[in-house]
Amino acid sequence: MEEKKRPLTELIDMARSEMKLLNYRQSTIYSYQAVWKKFLLYTQNQTNEQYFSEKLGDSFLNDCYDCLNESNLKLLKSVRHAIRAIRVLGDYQMHNIILRSKCHNDELWLSSYGDIIDKFKEYLSQRTLSEGSMNRILHSLKSFFKFLYEQNITSCSTITSANISRYSKTLLGYSKKTLAVQMYSLRTFFKFLFLEGFHNEDLSIVVPKIRFVRRQHIPSTWTKEETEKILFSVDRGHPCGKRDYAILLLLTRLGLRESDVLNLKLDDIKWELNCIELCQTKTSRNLTLPLLKDVGWAIIEYLKQGRPITNEPFVFVKQVYPYNKMTDCYMICKKYIQLAEIKKPLGHQKGPHSFRHSLASRLLEKDIPLEMITEVLGHSNTNSTTDYLKIDIKNLIQCALDPEEVLKNE
């Protein structure tokens, strides 16, 4: 969209009026005005420029707030505040609205909507949604609740279609995927308000619909040699290394999801039966997998020589007190991929799920039936597993057409 330039003084007046309309706190408006006043003086003394432009805004921030200094961006609140004040001018000039900023202080709006959020959580849990889906919906609604708080709307029963329309406009600039999630979350929330009697209108029907077509992509994989190189890079003489090695084996040998590795409990390992029995976090379906010899010995070595003494029921815990359950596998994977010095093209996934893709790829190469791979990966049906057919190069080659034969038959 082409930037329509406005005189700086006029733009500041319009942005200030919009902030008042959006019920920004007076203290916030005053602090933005202080930055804008400094901006006006800068333009008069340095450039004599009368119109706002992104380039002019960047020059001001770099000259007056040293924004090129990365440490300032991380440490000084005043720098981040100045960037936001100039961003408001740029957004208003481009779109005639003030776009949303990230919601930092949850306590303010939680005090107004905490009770209704708790009831909404109960409603979602009754729909048998996975914990991940529930968290995505609730996280998406954070900015909406902050918007309501800024509008002094403290009761969900007073929300109108006009409020929804104005909020939707503030999301301009987000990706279609993000917008689709936001609108889906809003529709779910308003359907809840209507069905549970918290609003007398079904506002879910006025929430904009975003047409988002999921792009098909080729899953990222690792060869058998690359996987072994990653495992070999782990220092198993250190307690952290013993833990990380066991985690990597569960990811690479059994293809477990990250959430299932992190939520794996001591009781899930059936030593006498040589198997692992767990309830999958994503699907809530039970899954039984064989406890492979190398996986079992790695877990035993970690439990005996690496795991801190703790009452946590989960197998994998942090190595620093208070030894809580681990919450992330991504950094572990990234660490050992870097140590293994494996070079992959830009965009290649380096997270835990890439090892799940790799296991599926190797099983396909061995001509293991799709139904059996579905069982190993814990999918509810073969539809999810068919995504991996795109990486079965050996069998895809057999499907290739000879152009000459095609042309001959036309």
CORSUL-V308046 format. One record per backbone hydrogen bond with DSSP energy under -0.5 kcal/mol. CO is the residue of the C=O (numbers start at 1). NH is the residue of the N-H. Records with the same first field share a line. If there is no record, write none. Layout:
CO: NH  NH
This chain:
2: 4
3: 5
6: 52
7: 11
8: 12
9: 13
10: 14
11: 15
12: 16
13: 17
14: 18
15: 19
16: 20
17: 21
18: 22
19: 24
20: 23
25: 29
26: 30
27: 31
28: 32
29: 33
30: 34
31: 35
32: 36
33: 37
34: 38
35: 39
36: 40
37: 41
38: 42
39: 43
40: 44
41: 45
42: 46  47
43: 47  48  49
50: 8
53: 57
54: 58
55: 59
56: 60
57: 61
58: 62
59: 63
60: 64
61: 65  67
62: 66
66: 69
68: 70
69: 72  73
70: 74
71: 75
72: 76
75: 77
76: 80
77: 81
78: 82
79: 83
80: 84
81: 85
82: 86
83: 87
84: 88
85: 89
86: 90
87: 91
88: 92
89: 93
90: 94
91: 95  97
92: 96
97: 99
102: 104
104: 106
105: 109
106: 110
107: 111
109: 112  113
110: 114
113: 117
114: 118
115: 119
116: 120
117: 121
118: 122
119: 123
120: 124
121: 125
122: 126
123: 127
124: 127  129
125: 128
130: 134
131: 135
132: 136
133: 137
134: 138
135: 139
136: 140
137: 141
139: 142
141: 145
142: 146
143: 147
144: 148
145: 149
146: 150
147: 151
148: 153
149: 152
152: 154
155: 158
156: 159
160: 164
161: 165
162: 166
163: 167
164: 168
165: 169
166: 170
167: 170
168: 171
169: 172
170: 100
171: 174
175: 179
176: 180
177: 181
178: 182
179: 183
180: 184
181: 185
182: 186
183: 187
184: 188
185: 189
186: 190
187: 191
188: 192
189: 193
190: 194
191: 195
192: 196
193: 198  199
194: 197
201: 203
202: 205
203: 206  207
204: 207
208: 210
209: 211
210: 212
211: 213
212: 214
217: 219
223: 227
224: 228
225: 229
226: 230
227: 231
228: 232
229: 233
230: 233
231: 234
234: 236
235: 238
238: 242
239: 243
240: 244
241: 245
242: 246
243: 247
244: 248
245: 249
246: 250
247: 251
248: 252
249: 253  254
250: 254  256
257: 261
258: 262
259: 263
261: 264
264: 315
265: 268  269
266: 269
268: 270  277
269: 271
270: 273  274  275
271: 274
274: 291
275: 270
276: 278  289
278: 280  287
280: 284
281: 131
285: 280
287: 278
289: 276
290: 292
292: 296
293: 297
294: 298
295: 299
296: 300
297: 301
298: 302
299: 303
300: 304
301: 305
302: 306  307
308: 310
313: 266
315: 317
316: 326
320: 323
324: 318
329: 333
330: 334
331: 335
332: 336
333: 337
334: 338
335: 339
336: 340
337: 342
338: 341
341: 343
342: 344
345: 348
351: 354
352: 355  356
353: 357
354: 358
355: 359
356: 360
357: 361
358: 362
359: 363
360: 364
361: 365
362: 366
363: 368
364: 367
369: 373
370: 374
371: 375
372: 376
373: 377
374: 378  379
381: 384  385
382: 386
384: 387
385: 388
386: 389
387: 390
388: 391
389: 392
391: 393
392: 396
393: 397
394: 398
395: 399
396: 399
397: 400
401: 403
402: 405  406
403: 407
404: 408
405: 409
406: 410
407: 410
